[in-house]
């Protein structure tokens, strides 16, 4: 377990490095100039050259990257926003609870809907319930979450002349009002993410229900509810957990569009506004923080396999000690004590007579065939094979 965790952490370092390089390069390749926008539209400085020097944009690109990444690695400083001059980390910490609440509610909605529909479809295979569940899964996979979010916001205003007021209320201040505001974005986002979970849950549960131990449970007279929920569901959830881990970037990254549509003051809205303003440090730092969170969450998902099925984790971790190719398989009293002409031989009187014959100058010994024949009393089959290989020489 320890070696596996250390290996995954070591692989996360180059991943985060590549993410930082790609995001930094993409922001510099985007059309437009943040300094020009700040001078022309908001008069942040008297001249463009003075503002570029103040922001550090007059230096070479590699110097800007080295200063940014060294501040994060050495001091934990993600820099300040170009527009607000506020620390990026403080703003991220202030907005992250909104994004976390939306992601948790979305995961709960998608898992509950996907697992329940998948169980019903698998248990009632090739029935009307199965067909309805498969149709719902295909529809959830086909409809984009941002399109459904726009319809939820626009259609009431067109047909019912009513526009919902999305005024955010913190969870700690008014939990009921907060739930009223967050439940609609979570349902919109969670329903679209439940489609893959439905299909994976159905196929996984069908495979488990065909196993031998499930047939044994049926033969014992157990009820269908006990067999499905107590014996089959645990093993069928392993692919679902893996899928949730793979969808974790979508849960976090998808909140950018959802928060922008429903005007929720989370990290997604913070990132979207910074991207529109070309606020380089904010976009770079938010991307790097979210990438680190996704890598960490994937590691936790992999480690959770140990509680459901520890065998794959032990295989991935590898052997805990290096094994020698010629290590003996028998106890130490019978261990081979002589190696004649590159062949492993037994530790009986045959080996002693062979050594005495070699010391006397003889090129061969007559003890191999009578002492080490297949019919002799060698204690193990391994010693017989070693003796036969020696006698063949």
C-alpha positions in Angstrom: 0.0 0.0 0.0 2.8 2.5 0.9 4.7 1.8 -2.2 1.6 2.2 -4.3 0.8 5.6 -2.8 4.3 6.8 -3.2 4.3 5.7 -6.8 1.1 7.6 -7.6 2.3 10.7 -5.8 5.5 10.6 -7.9 3.5 10.3 -11.1 1.4 13.3 -10.1 4.4 15.7 -10.1 5.0 15.6 -13.9 1.3 15.7 -14.5 0.9 18.9 -12.7 4.0 20.3 -14.3 2.6 19.6 -17.8 -0.7 21.2 -16.8 1.0 24.4 -15.6 3.1 24.6 -18.8 0.1 24.0 -21.1 -2.2 26.5 -19.3 0.5 29.2 -19.2 1.3 28.8 -22.9 -2.4 28.8 -23.9 -3.1 32.0 -22.0 -0.2 33.8 -23.7 -1.5 32.6 -27.1 -5.0 33.9 -26.6 -5.9 36.9 -28.8 -5.9 40.3 -27.0 -3.9 42.0 -24.4 -4.9 42.4 -20.8 -2.8 45.6 -20.4 -4.5 47.2 -23.4 -8.0 46.4 -21.9 -7.0 47.8 -18.5 -5.6 51.1 -19.9 -8.3 51.8 -22.5 -11.4 50.7 -20.7 -10.5 51.4 -17.0 -7.4 53.7 -17.0 -5.4 51.6 -14.5 -2.2 53.4 -15.5 -1.3 56.6 -17.5 0.5 54.7 -20.2 0.5 51.2 -21.6 4.3 50.7 -21.1 4.0 51.7 -17.4 1.2 49.2 -16.8 3.0 46.4 -18.6 6.1 47.0 -16.5 4.0 47.1 -13.3 2.3 43.7 -14.2 5.6 42.2 -15.3 4.5 41.6 -18.8 7.5 43.3 -20.3 9.8 40.4 -19.3 10.4 37.3 -21.4 7.8 34.6 -21.2 10.1 32.0 -19.6 11.0 34.5 -16.8 7.3 35.1 -16.1 6.7 31.3 -15.9 9.7 30.7 -13.6 8.6 33.5 -11.3 5.0 32.2 -11.1 5.8 28.5 -10.6 8.6 29.2 -8.1 6.3 31.3 -6.0 3.8 28.5 -5.8 6.4 25.8 -5.1 8.6 27.6 -2.7 6.3 30.0 -0.9 2.7 28.8 -1.7 1.9 32.2 -3.3 -0.4 32.0 -6.3 0.0 35.7 -7.0 -2.6 38.5 -7.2 -5.3 39.3 -9.7 -4.4 41.9 -12.3 -7.8 43.6 -12.0 -8.7 43.5 -8.3 -5.1 43.2 -6.9 -6.4 40.7 -4.3 -4.6 37.4 -3.4 -5.9 34.6 -5.6 -5.7 32.0 -2.9 -7.9 34.0 -0.5 -10.5 34.5 -3.2 -10.4 30.8 -4.1 -10.9 29.8 -0.5 -13.8 32.2 -0.1 -15.6 30.9 -3.2 -14.7 27.2 -3.1 -17.5 26.2 -0.6 -20.1 27.1 -3.2 -18.4 24.9 -5.8 -17.9 22.1 -3.4 -21.6 22.1 -2.4 -22.7 22.1 -6.0 -20.3 19.2 -6.8 -21.4 17.1 -3.8 -25.1 17.6 -4.5 -24.5 16.7 -8.2 -22.7 13.5 -7.3 -25.4 12.6 -4.8 -28.2 13.2 -7.5 -26.3 11.3 -10.2 -25.4 8.3 -8.1 -28.8 7.9 -6.6 -30.6 8.1 -9.9 -28.0 6.1 -11.8 -27.7 3.3 -9.3 -31.4 2.9 -8.7 -32.3 2.9 -12.3 -29.4 0.5 -13.1 -30.5 -1.9 -10.4 -34.1 -2.0 -11.6 -32.9 -2.5 -15.3 -30.6 -5.3 -14.4 -33.0 -7.2 -12.1 -35.9 -6.8 -14.5 -33.9 -7.5 -17.7 -35.8 -7.3 -21.0 -38.9 -6.0 -19.4 -40.7 -2.7 -19.7 -38.8 -1.3 -16.7 -35.5 -2.2 -18.4 -36.5 -0.6 -21.7 -37.6 2.6 -19.9 -34.3 2.8 -17.9 -32.2 2.3 -21.0 -34.1 5.0 -22.9 -33.6 7.4 -20.0 -29.9 6.6 -19.9 -29.6 7.3 -23.7 -31.5 10.6 -23.2 -29.2 11.6 -20.3 -26.1 10.9 -22.4 -27.5 12.8 -25.4 -28.6 16.1 -23.7 -25.8 18.5 -22.8 -26.0 19.9 -19.3 -25.4 23.5 -20.4 -28.2 23.3 -22.9 -30.6 21.8 -20.3 -29.6 24.6 -17.9 -30.3 27.3 -20.4 -33.8 25.8 -21.1 -34.5 25.6 -17.3 -33.7 29.3 -17.0 -35.3 30.6 -20.3 -38.5 28.5 -20.8 -40.3 29.7 -17.6 -39.8 33.3 -18.6 -41.2 32.7 -22.1 -44.2 30.5 -21.4 -45.1 31.5 -17.8 -43.8 35.1 -17.7 -41.8 34.2 -14.7 -38.1 34.6 -14.2 -36.5 32.8 -11.2 -34.4 35.0 -8.9 -31.1 33.3 -8.2 -29.9 35.2 -5.2 -27.4 33.1 -3.4 -27.8 32.5 0.3 -24.9 31.0 2.3 -25.4 27.5 3.7 -24.3 28.6 7.2 -26.8 31.6 7.3 -30.0 30.0 5.8 -29.7 26.3 5.0 -33.3 26.0 3.7 -33.0 29.0 1.3 -29.6 27.7 0.2 -31.0 24.3 -0.6 -33.8 25.9 -2.7 -31.2 27.7 -4.8 -28.7 24.9 -5.2 -31.2 22.0 -5.8 -32.1 23.1 -9.3 -28.5 23.4 -10.7 -27.7 20.1 -8.9 -30.6 18.4 -10.5 -29.9 19.8 -14.0 -26.2 18.8 -13.8 -26.8 15.5 -11.9 -29.4 14.1 -14.3 -27.1 14.5 -17.3 -24.2 12.8 -15.4 -26.5 9.9 -14.3 -26.7 8.4 -17.8 -23.2 6.7 -17.8 -23.8 5.5 -14.2 -27.1 3.8 -15.3 -25.4 1.9 -18.1 -22.3 0.9 -16.1 -24.4 -0.2 -13.1 -26.8 -2.3 -15.3 -24.0 -4.1 -17.1 -21.9 -4.6 -14.0 -24.8 -6.0 -12.0 -25.8 -8.4 -14.8 -22.3 -9.8 -14.8 -22.3 -10.3 -11.1 -25.7 -11.9 -11.1 -24.3 -14.6 -13.4 -21.5 -15.6 -11.0 -21.4 -19.0 -9.3 -21.7 -17.6 -5.7 -25.0 -15.8 -6.7 -26.3 -19.2 -8.0 -25.3 -20.7 -4.7 -27.2 -18.0 -2.9 -30.3 -18.7 -5.0 -30.0 -22.4 -4.2 -30.0 -21.7 -0.5 -33.4 -20.1 -0.8 -32.4 -16.5 -0.1 -34.7 -13.7 -1.1 -34.1 -11.6 -4.2 -33.7 -8.5 -2.1 -31.0 -10.1 0.0 -29.1 -11.5 -2.9 -29.1 -8.2 -4.9 -28.5 -5.7 -2.1 -26.3 -7.8 0.2 -24.3 -10.1 -2.1 -24.3 -8.7 -5.6 -24.4 -4.9 -5.1 -21.0 -4.5 -3.4 -19.0 -6.1 -6.2 -21.1 -4.4 -8.9 -20.3 -1.0 -7.4 -16.6 -1.2 -8.2 -16.9 -0.1 -11.9 -19.3 2.7 -10.7 -16.8 4.0 -8.3 -14.1 4.0 -11.0 -16.5 5.9 -13.3 -17.2 8.5 -10.6 -13.4 9.0 -10.3 -13.1 9.4 -14.0 -16.0 11.9 -14.1 -14.5 14.0 -11.2 -13.0 16.5 -13.6 -16.5 16.9 -15.2 -18.1 17.5 -11.9 -15.6 20.2 -11.0 -15.0 21.6 -14.5 -18.7 21.5 -15.4 -19.5 23.9 -12.5 -17.8 26.7 -14.5 -20.8 26.8 -17.0 -23.4 25.9 -14.4 -22.3 28.6 -12.0 -22.1 31.1 -14.9 -25.7 30.3 -16.0 -27.3 30.3 -12.6 -25.0 33.1 -11.3 -23.7 31.2 -8.3 -20.7 32.9 -6.7 -18.3 29.9 -6.8 -14.9 29.2 -8.3 -16.5 28.5 -11.7 -18.0 32.0 -11.9 -14.6 33.4 -10.7 -12.8 31.5 -13.4 -15.3 32.5 -16.1 -15.0 36.2 -15.3 -11.2 36.1 -15.1 -11.1 34.3 -18.5 -13.2 37.1 -20.1 -10.9 39.7 -18.7 -7.7 37.8 -19.6 -6.6 37.7 -16.0 -3.6 35.5 -16.5 -2.7 34.6 -12.9 -6.3 33.8 -11.9 -6.9 31.4 -14.8 -3.5 29.7 -14.4 -3.7 29.3 -10.7 -7.4 28.1 -10.7 -6.5 25.5 -13.4 -3.5 24.3 -11.4 -5.4 24.0 -8.1 -8.3 22.1 -9.8 -5.8 19.8 -11.5 -4.2 19.0 -8.2 -7.6 18.3 -6.6 -8.5 16.0 -9.5 -5.3 14.0 -9.2 -5.8 13.7 -5.4 -9.4 12.6 -5.8 -8.4 10.0 -8.3 -5.8 8.7 -5.9 -8.5 8.4 -3.2 -10.8 6.6 -5.6 -8.1 4.1 -6.4 -7.3 3.5 -2.7 -11.0 3.0 -2.0 -10.7 -0.2 -4.1 -8.9 -1.8 -1.2 -12.1 -1.8 0.9 -14.1 -3.3 -1.9 -11.6 -5.6 -3.7 -8.0 -5.5 -2.3 -6.6 -7.9 -4.9 -6.1 -5.4 -7.8 -4.3 -3.0 -5.4 -1.9 -5.7 -4.3 -1.1 -6.5 -7.9 -0.6 -2.9 -8.8 1.7 -2.4 -5.8 4.0 -5.2 -7.0 6.1 -7.6 -4.9 7.3 -6.2 -1.6 10.8 -7.7 -1.9 13.1 -8.6 -4.8 13.2 -12.4 -5.4 16.4 -14.1 -6.6 15.9 -16.3 -9.6 17.8 -19.2 -8.1 16.4 -18.9 -4.6 15.8 -22.4 -3.1 12.3 -23.6 -2.4 13.1 -26.1 0.3 14.1 -25.6 4.0 17.7 -24.6 4.9 18.9 -28.0 6.2 18.4 -29.4 2.6 19.8 -26.3 0.8 22.3 -27.0 -1.9 25.9 -26.5 -0.7 27.8 -27.2 -3.9 27.5 -26.0 -7.5 29.4 -28.4 -9.9 29.9 -27.1 -13.4 27.2 -24.5 -13.1 24.5 -27.0 -12.0 22.7 -26.8 -8.7 23.1 -30.1 -6.8 21.8 -31.6 -3.6 23.6 -31.4 -0.3 24.0 -35.1 0.2 27.1 -37.3 0.3 27.1 -37.2 -3.5 28.1 -33.6 -3.4 30.9 -34.3 -0.9 32.3 -37.1 -3.0 32.1 -34.9 -6.1 34.1 -32.2 -4.4 36.7 -34.7 -3.3 37.0 -36.1 -6.8 37.4 -32.6 -8.3 40.1 -31.8 -5.7 42.0 -35.0 -6.7 42.1 -33.9 -10.4 39.3 -36.1 -11.7 37.2 -34.5 -14.5 34.1 -36.5 -13.5 32.7 -38.4 -10.6 31.1 -41.8 -10.5 28.8 -40.8 -7.7 26.2 -39.1 -9.9 24.4 -42.1 -11.4 24.3 -44.5 -8.4 23.7 -41.9 -5.7 21.5 -39.4 -7.5 19.3 -41.6 -9.7 15.6 -40.9 -9.9 15.0 -43.9 -7.7 17.2 -42.7 -4.9 15.9 -41.2 -1.7 16.2 -37.6 -2.6 13.9 -35.7 -0.2 12.2 -33.5 -2.7 11.3 -33.4 -6.4 13.5 -30.4 -6.9 16.6 -32.3 -5.7 15.7 -35.1 -8.1 15.6 -32.7 -11.0 18.9 -31.1 -9.9 20.5 -34.5 -9.6 19.3 -35.7 -13.0 20.6 -32.5 -14.6 24.0 -33.2 -12.9 24.1 -36.8 -13.9 23.3 -35.9 -17.6 26.6 -34.0 -17.7 
